[in-house]
Each structure stands twice: as C-alpha cells, then as structure tokens.
C-alpha cells in the first residue's frame, strides 16, 4: 500500500507543479473567470507548490505526508467549488476531482486507516 501511496504523492505533486509552473496561462484564465484576485492566485500557487514539495519530501520524511495531503485536498475541494460556481463542464472539473481523490487516498494511508 505504501508503494501506491508514493506513486499517488508523485502524481499529485507532479500534476500541481505542471499546472502551476508550465500552464500558468490556464491558471490566470481560470482565476479571472472565478473573479479571484492576483493576491489570492499568488497565495494559492505558492501554497500548492509548497505542499507539492512537501508531498515529495514526505517520501523520505513520512511525518509530512498527512498534513500535506489534507491541505492539498482542501485546495482541491475549493477548486471543485469554484468550478461548480462558474458552471464549468465536467471536463474542467475532472482533474481537481481526481487529485482530490488521490489526496484522500494518501491521507487515509498516511493515517493508517487503510
């Protein structure tokens, strides 16, 4: 189960890094659509990048995993809310939903629930 959790950590961290570093133009477009400020976008980007880094570091320091996965999951819940509020199609909601499910899985394994 720990191997699956490690893979999930890498997928979540890699996806977040990809979107926030290489696909910034999409992030800017979505935050504008949601009516959120540059300050909020910067805070979310910084926070998600730090949490992604902590998920990777958690491979060697497991005590960081649960906290990081729960907070990242919170950001994915917020993303779902804003996509729903903006009436975005399911295609746009799917990535954050999948990452949310992975974060829940990571948190459950890290907490020794499954």
C-alpha positions in Angstrom: 0.0 0.0 0.0 2.9 2.3 0.7 4.2 1.9 -2.8 0.8 3.1 -4.2 0.8 6.0 -1.8 4.3 7.0 -3.0 3.1 6.9 -6.6 0.0 8.9 -5.7 2.2 11.5 -3.9 4.4 11.8 -7.1 1.3 12.1 -9.3 -0.3 14.8 -7.2 2.9 16.8 -6.8 3.9 16.4 -10.5 0.4 17.5 -11.6 0.4 20.5 -9.4 3.9 21.5 -10.5 2.9 21.0 -14.1 -0.2 23.2 -13.9 1.3 26.0 -11.7 4.7 26.2 -13.4 4.1 25.2 -17.1 0.4 26.0 -17.6 0.2 29.4 -15.8 -1.8 30.9 -18.6 -4.7 28.5 -17.8 -4.4 29.3 -14.1 -4.7 33.0 -14.8 -7.7 32.5 -17.1 -9.5 30.3 -14.5 -8.8 32.7 -11.6 -10.1 35.6 -13.7 -13.2 33.6 -14.6 -13.7 32.8 -10.9 -13.4 36.5 -10.0 -10.4 35.9 -7.7 -7.6 38.5 -7.2 -4.0 38.2 -8.2 -3.2 38.1 -4.4 -5.4 35.0 -4.0 -4.0 33.4 -7.1 -0.4 34.0 -5.8 -1.3 32.6 -2.3 -2.9 29.5 -3.8 0.0 29.0 -6.2 2.6 29.4 -3.5 0.7 27.2 -1.1 0.1 24.4 -3.6 3.7 24.5 -4.8 5.0 24.2 -1.2 2.5 21.4 -0.4 3.6 19.5 -3.6 7.2 19.8 -2.5 6.3 18.5 1.0 4.5 15.5 -0.6 7.7 14.6 -2.4 9.9 15.2 0.7 7.3 13.1 2.6 8.7 10.1 0.7 11.7 10.3 3.0 10.1 12.0 5.9 6.6 10.4 6.3 5.5 12.7 9.1 4.9 15.4 6.5 2.5 13.4 4.3 -0.8 13.6 6.3 -0.7 17.3 6.8 0.3 18.0 3.2 -2.3 15.7 1.7 -5.1 17.1 3.8 -4.2 20.7 2.9 -3.8 19.9 -0.8 -7.2 18.1 -0.6 -8.7 21.3 0.8 -7.4 23.2 -2.2 -8.9 20.6 -4.5 -12.3 20.9 -2.7 -12.1 24.7 -3.2 -11.3 24.1 -6.9 -14.4 21.9 -7.2 -16.5 24.6 -5.5 -15.3 27.4 -7.9 -15.6 25.2 -11.0 -19.2 24.4 -9.9 -19.9 28.0 -9.1 -18.7 29.0 -12.6 -20.8 26.2 -14.2 -17.7 24.7 -15.8 -18.2 21.5 -17.7 -17.2 18.2 -16.1 -14.1 18.1 -18.4 -12.7 21.1 -16.4 -13.7 19.7 -13.0 -12.2 16.2 -13.6 -8.5 17.0 -12.9 -9.1 18.6 -9.5 -11.6 15.8 -8.6 -9.0 13.1 -9.4 -6.4 14.9 -7.4 -8.8 15.3 -4.5 -9.5 11.5 -4.6 -5.7 10.9 -4.6 -5.2 13.2 -1.7 -7.9 11.4 0.3 -6.2 8.1 -0.5 -2.8 9.5 0.6 -4.2 10.8 3.8 -6.0 7.6 4.7 -2.9 5.5 4.1 -0.7 8.0 6.0 -3.1 7.9 8.9 -3.1 4.1 8.8 -6.8 3.9 8.2 -6.4 1.7 5.1 
